[in-house]
Amino acid sequence: MRSREAMELLGFPPYSRPSPSEVKAAYRRMVMESHPDRVPTHHKPQAESKFKQISEAYSCLKDGRRSGNRMEVHVMRYGVPRGYGRSNRTLVKAPFLLIICAAVSFGSYSASRAYQRQKEVCSSQNPFLP
């Protein structure tokens, strides 16, 4: 349900901006008027459907969310913004590239140190060392 329809169902003017407390008060008033247990038995089906519509309208409006938010309209018309003309892919990739380069360089440094240490300690026992 759209927020405009929900506001009209709860009794607000079409372009008003009710506060959450006003929405809650209007919901309670409408529920008391159209509760299925408060009407005669022959009007119960209509009262149940009206009660469900009022509950749906309240759930749509209770958190203050409005349909037609500026960002939603922008995304629907133009798509997701991409940094307003600037590409930030380099900024995203740079830290990861630095981490990978550091890991490779430190790994190769420690491997060469281990190779040199092994060569110094027991060069005759290892057939793979030159």
N, C-alpha and C positions, 0 to 999 in steps of 0.2 A: 504494500500500500504506500502510496506517495504521501509525503508529509502535508501537502496542501489538502488532499482528500481527508487525511486524518484530522487536520485542524477544523475543517468544515463539519466533520462528523461529531467532534467534541464541542461544537458550538462557537468556535472562534471565527472572526472575520477572515477572508481569504489571505490577505497579506499582512496579518499581524505577527508579532514575534512574542508569544507567551513565554513566561518564565517556567521553569520546571514545577514550581509550587502551583502556578495557575493551571498547568496541565493536569497535575494531580487532583486539584480541587474539581476541575471540570470532569475528569474521569469518574471521580466518586459520585458526583451529582448525576451523571448520565447512567452509571451503573445502578444507582438506587431507583431511578425512574424506570429502567427497562430490565430489571432482574427477573428471570423466569419464575422465581418463587413468589413474586409479589403481584403477578397478573393472574387473571382467571384462566382456567384450563383451556378454553377454546382459543386464547391468544398466545399460548405457550410457544408454539413453533416460531412465530414471528419474533417473540421476545428473545428466544434463544439465539436466533440468527443475528438480531440487533446487538445482543450482549457479546457475541463473538466478534462482531465488527468493531465494537467499542474497545474490547480488549486488544485487538490487533492495532487499532489506532493509537492506543495508549503505549503499547510496546514500541511502536514506531517513533513516538514523540518523547518518551520518558527520559532518554539520555540527552536530549537537546540536539540530536542530530538532525540536520536539515538536508533535504534533497536539493541539489543544485549548488553545491559548494563550489567556490571559484576554482579550486584545483581540479575537482571532478569535471567541471565544464571545460577547463583548459585541456585536460587529458582526452576527453571525448572528442573535442574539436581538432586538436593538433597532435595528439599522441604524447607519449612520455617525453619530458624534457631531457635533452642530452648535454647538459652543461652549458647551455646558451652559447653555442658556437665554439667553445673550447673543448678540446679532447683531454680527458683526464686519465686515459689509459696508461700513459707513461708514469703518472704519479702512483697508480695502483700497482704497476708491474715493478717499479724500481726497488721497493723493499724486498720483494721476493727474489729478484735477481741478485741483490747484495747478499742476502742470506745464502743463496746457493753458491755464489762465488766464494764466500768466506768459508763455507763448509768444504768445498773442493780444495781450496788452497791450504787450509789447516790440515785436512786429511792427507794431502800429498806431502806436506811438511813433516807430519808425524810418521808417515810411512817411510820417507827417506831417512829420517833419524833412526828409526827402528832397523832399517836395512844397514845403515852405517854401524850401528851398535853391534848388530849380529856379525857383521864382517870383522869387526875388531876383536870381539870376544872369542869366537871360535870359527875361524875362517877355514880351517882344514876339515872340520866335521861336516860342513854343509856343501854338498856337491853342486848346488845350484848357484852359489856365489862365485864370481869370477876370481 
